[in-house]
């Protein structure tokens, strides 16, 4: 849907439909996954859980999705796990090292299988440094329980505004 009353230097704005929180935990099922994508979507992000071993094979799934689903944009992301069971989906702009960057975030700053809590401030600092160096962008979709936790305990807003 185009909003004809809103214009920018590049023309009218358009509404896009997307899903920034999807999972596919079996690479062999990518064909079925593509078949189930809502045809009304313009984009989607594959955001498997960062502490699960399948996450570190996600780049293969993203590449195959990009080949098979040509009517929309496929983004790569991670469902970042937090103490207390909260989550945030971190979605990266497409670039050559998107998988390496996502894997480094998950390895270094996600809740680990041994129960060690993530370092939210360090993780966000790394994200901001990467964005400044590469002029990229990320989207963060925060789930409500983590918003309360982070807003009380971490200066993440200041980190996100350094750019």
mmCIF file of the C-alpha atoms, coordinates in Angstrom:
data_MODEL
# 
_entry.id   MODEL 
# 
loop_
_atom_site.group_PDB 
_atom_site.id 
_atom_site.type_symbol 
_atom_site.label_atom_id 
_atom_site.label_alt_id 
_atom_site.label_comp_id 
_atom_site.label_asym_id 
_atom_site.label_entity_id 
_atom_site.label_seq_id 
_atom_site.pdbx_PDB_ins_code 
_atom_site.Cartn_x 
_atom_site.Cartn_y 
_atom_site.Cartn_z 
_atom_site.occupancy 
_atom_site.B_iso_or_equiv 
_atom_site.pdbx_formal_charge 
_atom_site.auth_seq_id 
_atom_site.auth_comp_id 
_atom_site.auth_asym_id 
_atom_site.auth_atom_id 
_atom_site.pdbx_PDB_model_num 
ATOM 1   C CA . UNK A 1 1   ? 0.000  0.000   0.000  1.00 0.00 ? 1   UNK A CA 1 
ATOM 2   C CA . UNK A 1 2   ? 1.451  3.372   -0.962 1.00 0.00 ? 2   UNK A CA 1 
ATOM 3   C CA . UNK A 1 3   ? 0.896  6.401   1.195  1.00 0.00 ? 3   UNK A CA 1 
ATOM 4   C CA . UNK A 1 4   ? 0.680  9.136   -1.440 1.00 0.00 ? 4   UNK A CA 1 
ATOM 5   C CA . UNK A 1 5   ? 0.682  11.954  1.118  1.00 0.00 ? 5   UNK A CA 1 
ATOM 6   C CA . UNK A 1 6   ? 4.161  11.041  2.380  1.00 0.00 ? 6   UNK A CA 1 
ATOM 7   C CA . UNK A 1 7   ? 7.089  11.787  0.105  1.00 0.00 ? 7   UNK A CA 1 
ATOM 8   C CA . UNK A 1 8   ? 10.833 11.842  0.471  1.00 0.00 ? 8   UNK A CA 1 
ATOM 9   C CA . UNK A 1 9   ? 13.762 12.646  -1.802 1.00 0.00 ? 9   UNK A CA 1 
ATOM 10  C CA . UNK A 1 10  ? 13.251 9.241   -3.405 1.00 0.00 ? 10  UNK A CA 1 
ATOM 11  C CA . UNK A 1 11  ? 9.490  9.460   -3.896 1.00 0.00 ? 11  UNK A CA 1 
ATOM 12  C CA . UNK A 1 12  ? 6.424  8.212   -2.029 1.00 0.00 ? 12  UNK A CA 1 
ATOM 13  C CA . UNK A 1 13  ? 6.712  5.931   0.950  1.00 0.00 ? 13  UNK A CA 1 
ATOM 14  C CA . UNK A 1 14  ? 5.325  2.407   0.698  1.00 0.00 ? 14  UNK A CA 1 
ATOM 15  C CA . UNK A 1 15  ? 4.137  0.048   3.387  1.00 0.00 ? 15  UNK A CA 1 
ATOM 16  C CA . UNK A 1 16  ? 5.973  -3.269  3.453  1.00 0.00 ? 16  UNK A CA 1 
ATOM 17  C CA . UNK A 1 17  ? 4.918  -6.470  5.184  1.00 0.00 ? 17  UNK A CA 1 
ATOM 18  C CA . UNK A 1 18  ? 7.478  -8.629  6.867  1.00 0.00 ? 18  UNK A CA 1 
ATOM 19  C CA . UNK A 1 19  ? 8.248  -11.058 9.620  1.00 0.00 ? 19  UNK A CA 1 
ATOM 20  C CA . UNK A 1 20  ? 11.320 -10.285 11.744 1.00 0.00 ? 20  UNK A CA 1 
ATOM 21  C CA . UNK A 1 21  ? 11.051 -13.418 13.897 1.00 0.00 ? 21  UNK A CA 1 
ATOM 22  C CA . UNK A 1 22  ? 11.069 -16.804 12.151 1.00 0.00 ? 22  UNK A CA 1 
ATOM 23  C CA . UNK A 1 23  ? 12.737 -20.142 12.829 1.00 0.00 ? 23  UNK A CA 1 
ATOM 24  C CA . UNK A 1 24  ? 13.817 -23.068 10.674 1.00 0.00 ? 24  UNK A CA 1 
ATOM 25  C CA . UNK A 1 25  ? 15.846 -25.508 12.712 1.00 0.00 ? 25  UNK A CA 1 
ATOM 26  C CA . UNK A 1 26  ? 16.305 -28.178 10.054 1.00 0.00 ? 26  UNK A CA 1 
ATOM 27  C CA . UNK A 1 27  ? 18.117 -27.206 6.856  1.00 0.00 ? 27  UNK A CA 1 
ATOM 28  C CA . UNK A 1 28  ? 16.559 -30.193 5.092  1.00 0.00 ? 28  UNK A CA 1 
ATOM 29  C CA . UNK A 1 29  ? 13.156 -28.537 5.553  1.00 0.00 ? 29  UNK A CA 1 
ATOM 30  C CA . UNK A 1 30  ? 13.948 -25.283 3.703  1.00 0.00 ? 30  UNK A CA 1 
ATOM 31  C CA . UNK A 1 31  ? 11.700 -26.281 0.780  1.00 0.00 ? 31  UNK A CA 1 
ATOM 32  C CA . UNK A 1 32  ? 8.737  -26.761 3.119  1.00 0.00 ? 32  UNK A CA 1 
ATOM 33  C CA . UNK A 1 33  ? 9.643  -23.514 4.887  1.00 0.00 ? 33  UNK A CA 1 
ATOM 34  C CA . UNK A 1 34  ? 9.551  -21.593 1.590  1.00 0.00 ? 34  UNK A CA 1 
ATOM 35  C CA . UNK A 1 35  ? 6.215  -23.188 0.672  1.00 0.00 ? 35  UNK A CA 1 
ATOM 36  C CA . UNK A 1 36  ? 4.717  -21.854 3.930  1.00 0.00 ? 36  UNK A CA 1 
ATOM 37  C CA . UNK A 1 37  ? 5.862  -18.238 3.515  1.00 0.00 ? 37  UNK A CA 1 
ATOM 38  C CA . UNK A 1 38  ? 2.854  -15.933 3.400  1.00 0.00 ? 38  UNK A CA 1 
ATOM 39  C CA . UNK A 1 39  ? 2.716  -14.608 -0.188 1.00 0.00 ? 39  UNK A CA 1 
ATOM 40  C CA . UNK A 1 40  ? 1.815  -11.148 1.140  1.00 0.00 ? 40  UNK A CA 1 
ATOM 41  C CA . UNK A 1 41  ? 5.251  -10.739 2.772  1.00 0.00 ? 41  UNK A CA 1 
ATOM 42  C CA . UNK A 1 42  ? 7.909  -8.471  1.294  1.00 0.00 ? 42  UNK A CA 1 
ATOM 43  C CA . UNK A 1 43  ? 10.680 -9.598  3.651  1.00 0.00 ? 43  UNK A CA 1 
ATOM 44  C CA . UNK A 1 44  ? 11.460 -12.025 6.434  1.00 0.00 ? 44  UNK A CA 1 
ATOM 45  C CA . UNK A 1 45  ? 14.297 -12.646 8.852  1.00 0.00 ? 45  UNK A CA 1 
ATOM 46  C CA . UNK A 1 46  ? 15.542 -16.063 9.882  1.00 0.00 ? 46  UNK A CA 1 
ATOM 47  C CA . UNK A 1 47  ? 16.286 -15.693 13.610 1.00 0.00 ? 47  UNK A CA 1 
ATOM 48  C CA . UNK A 1 48  ? 17.187 -19.050 15.110 1.00 0.00 ? 48  UNK A CA 1 
ATOM 49  C CA . UNK A 1 49  ? 18.216 -19.192 18.764 1.00 0.00 ? 49  UNK A CA 1 
ATOM 50  C CA . UNK A 1 50  ? 21.865 -18.210 19.171 1.00 0.00 ? 50  UNK A CA 1 
ATOM 51  C CA . UNK A 1 51  ? 22.782 -20.833 21.753 1.00 0.00 ? 51  UNK A CA 1 
ATOM 52  C CA . UNK A 1 52  ? 21.602 -23.821 19.695 1.00 0.00 ? 52  UNK A CA 1 
ATOM 53  C CA . UNK A 1 53  ? 24.094 -25.670 17.465 1.00 0.00 ? 53  UNK A CA 1 
ATOM 54  C CA . UNK A 1 54  ? 21.793 -25.331 14.416 1.00 0.00 ? 54  UNK A CA 1 
ATOM 55  C CA . UNK A 1 55  ? 22.264 -21.554 14.556 1.00 0.00 ? 55  UNK A CA 1 
ATOM 56  C CA . UNK A 1 56  ? 25.849 -21.934 13.384 1.00 0.00 ? 56  UNK A CA 1 
ATOM 57  C CA . UNK A 1 57  ? 24.585 -23.528 10.159 1.00 0.00 ? 57  UNK A CA 1 
ATOM 58  C CA . UNK A 1 58  ? 22.044 -20.769 9.574  1.00 0.00 ? 58  UNK A CA 1 
ATOM 59  C CA . UNK A 1 59  ? 24.117 -19.098 6.833  1.00 0.00 ? 59  UNK A CA 1 
ATOM 60  C CA . UNK A 1 60  ? 23.463 -22.133 4.615  1.00 0.00 ? 60  UNK A CA 1 
ATOM 61  C CA . UNK A 1 61  ? 19.726 -21.816 5.236  1.00 0.00 ? 61  UNK A CA 1 
ATOM 62  C CA . UNK A 1 62  ? 19.752 -18.072 4.526  1.00 0.00 ? 62  UNK A CA 1 
ATOM 63  C CA . UNK A 1 63  ? 21.630 -18.619 1.243  1.00 0.00 ? 63  UNK A CA 1 
ATOM 64  C CA . UNK A 1 64  ? 19.160 -21.287 0.150  1.00 0.00 ? 64  UNK A CA 1 
ATOM 65  C CA . UNK A 1 65  ? 16.172 -19.155 1.169  1.00 0.00 ? 65  UNK A CA 1 
ATOM 66  C CA . UNK A 1 66  ? 17.549 -16.277 -0.900 1.00 0.00 ? 66  UNK A CA 1 
ATOM 67  C CA . UNK A 1 67  ? 17.809 -18.572 -3.922 1.00 0.00 ? 67  UNK A CA 1 
ATOM 68  C CA . UNK A 1 68  ? 14.357 -20.130 -3.509 1.00 0.00 ? 68  UNK A CA 1 
ATOM 69  C CA . UNK A 1 69  ? 12.266 -17.159 -2.343 1.00 0.00 ? 69  UNK A CA 1 
ATOM 70  C CA . UNK A 1 70  ? 12.939 -14.547 -4.991 1.00 0.00 ? 70  UNK A CA 1 
ATOM 71  C CA . UNK A 1 71  ? 9.827  -12.438 -4.429 1.00 0.00 ? 71  UNK A CA 1 
ATOM 72  C CA . UNK A 1 72  ? 11.067 -11.023 -1.119 1.00 0.00 ? 72  UNK A CA 1 
ATOM 73  C CA . UNK A 1 73  ? 14.131 -10.025 0.866  1.00 0.00 ? 73  UNK A CA 1 
ATOM 74  C CA . UNK A 1 74  ? 15.641 -12.594 3.250  1.00 0.00 ? 74  UNK A CA 1 
ATOM 75  C CA . UNK A 1 75  ? 17.506 -11.171 6.239  1.00 0.00 ? 75  UNK A CA 1 
ATOM 76  C CA . UNK A 1 76  ? 19.725 -13.019 8.680  1.00 0.00 ? 76  UNK A CA 1 
ATOM 77  C CA . UNK A 1 77  ? 19.353 -12.576 12.403 1.00 0.00 ? 77  UNK A CA 1 
ATOM 78  C CA . UNK A 1 78  ? 19.623 -14.191 15.793 1.00 0.00 ? 78  UNK A CA 1 
ATOM 79  C CA . UNK A 1 79  ? 17.171 -14.625 18.637 1.00 0.00 ? 79  UNK A CA 1 
ATOM 80  C CA . UNK A 1 80  ? 19.373 -13.306 21.422 1.00 0.00 ? 80  UNK A CA 1 
ATOM 81  C CA . UNK A 1 81  ? 18.613 -14.960 24.746 1.00 0.00 ? 81  UNK A CA 1 
ATOM 82  C CA . UNK A 1 82  ? 18.712 -13.111 28.035 1.00 0.00 ? 82  UNK A CA 1 
ATOM 83  C CA . UNK A 1 83  ? 18.597 -13.921 31.725 1.00 0.00 ? 83  UNK A CA 1 
ATOM 84  C CA . UNK A 1 84  ? 15.110 -14.602 33.000 1.00 0.00 ? 84  UNK A CA 1 
ATOM 85  C CA . UNK A 1 85  ? 13.919 -16.102 29.726 1.00 0.00 ? 85  UNK A CA 1 
ATOM 86  C CA . UNK A 1 86  ? 13.595 -12.891 27.714 1.00 0.00 ? 86  UNK A CA 1 
ATOM 87  C CA . UNK A 1 87  ? 14.609 -12.634 24.074 1.00 0.00 ? 87  UNK A CA 1 
ATOM 88  C CA . UNK A 1 88  ? 15.401 -10.027 21.437 1.00 0.00 ? 88  UNK A CA 1 
ATOM 89  C CA . UNK A 1 89  ? 15.641 -10.646 17.716 1.00 0.00 ? 89  UNK A CA 1 
ATOM 90  C CA . UNK A 1 90  ? 18.690 -8.937  16.246 1.00 0.00 ? 90  UNK A CA 1 
ATOM 91  C CA . UNK A 1 91  ? 18.404 -8.674  12.454 1.00 0.00 ? 91  UNK A CA 1 
ATOM 92  C CA . UNK A 1 92  ? 21.390 -7.664  10.335 1.00 0.00 ? 92  UNK A CA 1 
ATOM 93  C CA . UNK A 1 93  ? 21.478 -5.801  7.045  1.00 0.00 ? 93  UNK A CA 1 
ATOM 94  C CA . UNK A 1 94  ? 22.699 -8.062  4.235  1.00 0.00 ? 94  UNK A CA 1 
ATOM 95  C CA . UNK A 1 95  ? 26.469 -7.910  3.776  1.00 0.00 ? 95  UNK A CA 1 
ATOM 96  C CA . UNK A 1 96  ? 29.341 -10.268 3.018  1.00 0.00 ? 96  UNK A CA 1 
ATOM 97  C CA . UNK A 1 97  ? 30.220 -10.955 6.651  1.00 0.00 ? 97  UNK A CA 1 
ATOM 98  C CA . UNK A 1 98  ? 26.705 -11.018 8.124  1.00 0.00 ? 98  UNK A CA 1 
ATOM 99  C CA . UNK A 1 99  ? 27.034 -14.665 9.237  1.00 0.00 ? 99  UNK A CA 1 
ATOM 100 C CA . UNK A 1 100 ? 30.453 -14.196 10.856 1.00 0.00 ? 100 UNK A CA 1 
ATOM 101 C CA . UNK A 1 101 ? 29.159 -11.140 12.667 1.00 0.00 ? 101 UNK A CA 1 
ATOM 102 C CA . UNK A 1 102 ? 26.006 -12.898 13.895 1.00 0.00 ? 102 UNK A CA 1 
ATOM 103 C CA . UNK A 1 103 ? 28.002 -15.937 15.014 1.00 0.00 ? 103 UNK A CA 1 
ATOM 104 C CA . UNK A 1 104 ? 30.467 -13.762 16.936 1.00 0.00 ? 104 UNK A CA 1 
ATOM 105 C CA . UNK A 1 105 ? 27.574 -12.040 18.719 1.00 0.00 ? 105 UNK A CA 1 
ATOM 106 C CA . UNK A 1 106 ? 25.992 -15.376 19.642 1.00 0.00 ? 106 UNK A CA 1 
ATOM 107 C CA . UNK A 1 107 ? 29.256 -17.009 20.763 1.00 0.00 ? 107 UNK A CA 1 
ATOM 108 C CA . UNK A 1 108 ? 30.361 -14.074 22.843 1.00 0.00 ? 108 UNK A CA 1 
ATOM 109 C CA . UNK A 1 109 ? 27.227 -12.557 24.249 1.00 0.00 ? 109 UNK A CA 1 
ATOM 110 C CA . UNK A 1 110 ? 24.284 -14.991 24.217 1.00 0.00 ? 110 UNK A CA 1 
ATOM 111 C CA . UNK A 1 111 ? 23.076 -17.000 27.200 1.00 0.00 ? 111 UNK A CA 1 
ATOM 112 C CA . UNK A 1 112 ? 25.261 -20.070 27.078 1.00 0.00 ? 112 UNK A CA 1 
ATOM 113 C CA . UNK A 1 113 ? 24.230 -23.678 27.513 1.00 0.00 ? 113 UNK A CA 1 
ATOM 114 C CA . UNK A 1 114 ? 26.188 -23.742 30.775 1.00 0.00 ? 114 UNK A CA 1 
ATOM 115 C CA . UNK A 1 115 ? 23.817 -21.096 32.149 1.00 0.00 ? 115 UNK A CA 1 
ATOM 116 C CA . UNK A 1 116 ? 26.256 -18.173 32.023 1.00 0.00 ? 116 UNK A CA 1 
ATOM 117 C CA . UNK A 1 117 ? 24.304 -14.940 31.527 1.00 0.00 ? 117 UNK A CA 1 
ATOM 118 C CA . UNK A 1 118 ? 24.888 -12.804 28.428 1.00 0.00 ? 118 UNK A CA 1 
ATOM 119 C CA . UNK A 1 119 ? 26.815 -9.564  28.637 1.00 0.00 ? 119 UNK A CA 1 
ATOM 120 C CA . UNK A 1 120 ? 24.255 -7.190  27.160 1.00 0.00 ? 120 UNK A CA 1 
ATOM 121 C CA . UNK A 1 121 ? 26.384 -4.034  27.394 1.00 0.00 ? 121 UNK A CA 1 
ATOM 122 C CA . UNK A 1 122 ? 29.386 -5.677  25.713 1.00 0.00 ? 122 UNK A CA 1 
ATOM 123 C CA . UNK A 1 123 ? 27.179 -7.190  23.034 1.00 0.00 ? 123 UNK A CA 1 
ATOM 124 C CA . UNK A 1 124 ? 25.555 -3.863  22.198 1.00 0.00 ? 124 UNK A CA 1 
ATOM 125 C CA . UNK A 1 125 ? 28.967 -2.146  22.204 1.00 0.00 ? 125 UNK A CA 1 
ATOM 126 C CA . UNK A 1 126 ? 30.196 -4.686  19.650 1.00 0.00 ? 126 UNK A CA 1 
ATOM 127 C CA . UNK A 1 127 ? 27.090 -4.107  17.520 1.00 0.00 ? 127 UNK A CA 1 
ATOM 128 C CA . UNK A 1 128 ? 27.525 -0.342  17.557 1.00 0.00 ? 128 UNK A CA 1 
ATOM 129 C CA . UNK A 1 129 ? 31.228 -0.596  16.646 1.00 0.00 ? 129 UNK A CA 1 
ATOM 130 C CA . UNK A 1 130 ? 30.405 -2.889  13.739 1.00 0.00 ? 130 UNK A CA 1 
ATOM 131 C CA . UNK A 1 131 ? 27.682 -0.528  12.509 1.00 0.00 ? 131 UNK A CA 1 
ATOM 132 C CA . UNK A 1 132 ? 30.028 2.458   12.592 1.00 0.00 ? 132 UNK A CA 1 
ATOM 133 C CA . UNK A 1 133 ? 32.770 0.543   10.754 1.00 0.00 ? 133 UNK A CA 1 
ATOM 134 C CA . UNK A 1 134 ? 30.511 -0.910  8.074  1.00 0.00 ? 134 UNK A CA 1 
ATOM 135 C CA . UNK A 1 135 ? 27.732 1.672   7.793  1.00 0.00 ? 135 UNK A CA 1 
ATOM 136 C CA . UNK A 1 136 ? 25.288 -1.151  8.208  1.00 0.00 ? 136 UNK A CA 1 
ATOM 137 C CA . UNK A 1 137 ? 22.109 -1.391  10.142 1.00 0.00 ? 137 UNK A CA 1 
ATOM 138 C CA . UNK A 1 138 ? 20.430 -3.740  12.554 1.00 0.00 ? 138 UNK A CA 1 
ATOM 139 C CA . UNK A 1 139 ? 16.875 -4.040  13.716 1.00 0.00 ? 139 UNK A CA 1 
ATOM 140 C CA . UNK A 1 140 ? 16.050 -5.161  17.206 1.00 0.00 ? 140 UNK A CA 1 
ATOM 141 C CA . UNK A 1 141 ? 12.693 -6.655  18.077 1.00 0.00 ? 141 UNK A CA 1 
ATOM 142 C CA . UNK A 1 142 ? 12.474 -6.731  21.866 1.00 0.00 ? 142 UNK A CA 1 
ATOM 143 C CA . UNK A 1 143 ? 10.101 -9.052  23.632 1.00 0.00 ? 143 UNK A CA 1 
ATOM 144 C CA . UNK A 1 144 ? 8.431  -7.486  26.652 1.00 0.00 ? 144 UNK A CA 1 
ATOM 145 C CA . UNK A 1 145 ? 10.079 -9.385  29.548 1.00 0.00 ? 145 UNK A CA 1 
ATOM 146 C CA . UNK A 1 146 ? 13.547 -8.425  28.363 1.00 0.00 ? 146 UNK A CA 1 
ATOM 147 C CA . UNK A 1 147 ? 12.578 -4.787  27.891 1.00 0.00 ? 147 UNK A CA 1 
ATOM 148 C CA . UNK A 1 148 ? 11.874 -4.514  31.619 1.00 0.00 ? 148 UNK A CA 1 
ATOM 149 C CA . UNK A 1 149 ? 15.115 -6.314  32.505 1.00 0.00 ? 149 UNK A CA 1 
ATOM 150 C CA . UNK A 1 150 ? 17.329 -4.331  30.148 1.00 0.00 ? 150 UNK A CA 1 
ATOM 151 C CA . UNK A 1 151 ? 15.794 -0.941  30.863 1.00 0.00 ? 151 UNK A CA 1 
ATOM 152 C CA . UNK A 1 152 ? 16.449 -1.417  34.571 1.00 0.00 ? 152 UNK A CA 1 
ATOM 153 C CA . UNK A 1 153 ? 19.943 -2.850  34.412 1.00 0.00 ? 153 UNK A CA 1 
ATOM 154 C CA . UNK A 1 154 ? 21.792 -1.836  31.247 1.00 0.00 ? 154 UNK A CA 1 
ATOM 155 C CA . UNK A 1 155 ? 22.600 1.480   29.558 1.00 0.00 ? 155 UNK A CA 1 
ATOM 156 C CA . UNK A 1 156 ? 21.801 0.015   26.130 1.00 0.00 ? 156 UNK A CA 1 
ATOM 157 C CA . UNK A 1 157 ? 19.928 3.095   24.923 1.00 0.00 ? 157 UNK A CA 1 
ATOM 158 C CA . UNK A 1 158 ? 23.094 5.179   25.200 1.00 0.00 ? 158 UNK A CA 1 
ATOM 159 C CA . UNK A 1 159 ? 25.025 2.507   23.325 1.00 0.00 ? 159 UNK A CA 1 
ATOM 160 C CA . UNK A 1 160 ? 22.503 2.434   20.481 1.00 0.00 ? 160 UNK A CA 1 
ATOM 161 C CA . UNK A 1 161 ? 22.590 6.220   20.122 1.00 0.00 ? 161 UNK A CA 1 
ATOM 162 C CA . UNK A 1 162 ? 26.392 6.390   19.725 1.00 0.00 ? 162 UNK A CA 1 
ATOM 163 C CA . UNK A 1 163 ? 26.783 6.361   16.014 1.00 0.00 ? 163 UNK A CA 1 
# 
